[in-house]
Amino acid sequence: MPLTEPASAPATPPSSEDKSDQRVRRMFGSIARRYDLLNHLLSLNIDRSWRRFTTRTVPPTPGVPVLDVCTGTADLAIEYHKAAGGTCPVVGVDFTREMLAVGLPKVAKAGASGRIALVEGDAQHLPVPADTFGVVSVAFGLRNVRDTVAGLDELIRAARPGGKVAVLEFSRPRGRILGPLYLAFFRKVLPRVGQAIAPNADSAYHYLPKTVLEFPDGQELLDLMGSRGLVELEMHPLTFGIATLYVGVKPAARP
């Protein structure tokens, strides 16, 4: 399927949440200093294993650059640096300056200052060349991009032919017991804990469950990735489906 003429994307319901660039940037800027603490606390540190799974399932190729979009405080970018043993340049892009400011000392602590570059930029207009990266990843960020299709198209544009796009995102467990428990936690417990630890005017931890519940997941998101031109699609539910890793390959260039 030619990338220049992608099939129409499956229809996705509009979000009831305000995902304007201004609001998302302000919101994540206000919780940047507590972001890592809350992620690890609210996931019981399982989020670390999800990122390690991503780098094992979609491994870097020595010498081939990796791009991490919506990198936040650079956790997945650092994980890719470790997985490559420092043999791959890694670029992390995020449009919230305060998040990148938290990530910079983490990059230095990992001994990766010369190998990981953190760049301020919009996921819908990535400041990187096309057809360049062996792996293009995004962890828990695609649902925050105002235009999901534009964000996916940019991930694909940045990947080199034959490269992989990896989307790690929250999803919804479907089990009769775990599903309702998960929804109750997300809707009632998480917002209160988040607001108590990282108070902010934009109610960031009320925004999180709403965007997760409205964002396409499972086969719906996989179909969306396929409609934009990715092939060899696969998905890996993690921790009973609380998170899912979606993977697609950018087709090799036609002769």
Phi, psi and omega in degrees: 000119184296137179288338181283342180226068183293152176294161178297140179287144174302146180294134177236141182295142178295147180280141176276351180273146174283108179249033177297150181305317183297315183292315182296317179297316180295318183295310181289330175297325184285338181249009188305317185289338180253002187300310182296315180302313182292320179301312183289322181293311186286340177258004184056035179071006181291336180301331177296317181291328177297320179291320177297320177300320180299315182288336176280322183282326177237076188284153176284155174258128182310129177086350182259128185294152178242140177242126175246115185263148187054048189292341179062240179264019168078018181302311183287326176300316179294321179296322177291324175300315180295316182297328180273355183062030179076012183269354182239134169292138181237132177245127175249127182243133174207149181260009175255107186299323182295327177292317178296325179296326176287326182288328185303310178294334176292320176298316179297318180297328178281000181069030187241019184301327180271355185243340177245123176252126177259126189233134175279125181186162183268131180298338180275350179213070187296134181276052182223157179287158178283159171055046190240321194258137178288327175228133171238118185241158171210128182241116175057035182230335186298325182291344179270352179283129185305315180246101184301317182295317178298321178296315178297317180299324179289322175301315182292318179302320184287332182290145175281157176305129184088352178282169184245145173251125182241121180244111176258121186213153172298148176220184187245115175300141184256356184298152183296329181263308184294323182304304179296324178296318179298315180297320179295318178297313184294322186276330188245319186275309185303313181300322181290316179295314181299315181293328179291321184275323182229074181301136179205150186289341184265006179051055185303323185269006160268326178297319185304303182298326180295316181290324178296316184289334181268340186282141178298140177221175181060220184299331180297316179288323177299318177297321178297317178297319178295324181293339179268000173114357179284149181233177180052048186285142175209155175224148184230098175295140183236141177050060177062023177090009177294325174228159178219139173258124178250135184227137175218157181249135174282124183302147176298148181297142177287145178295000000 
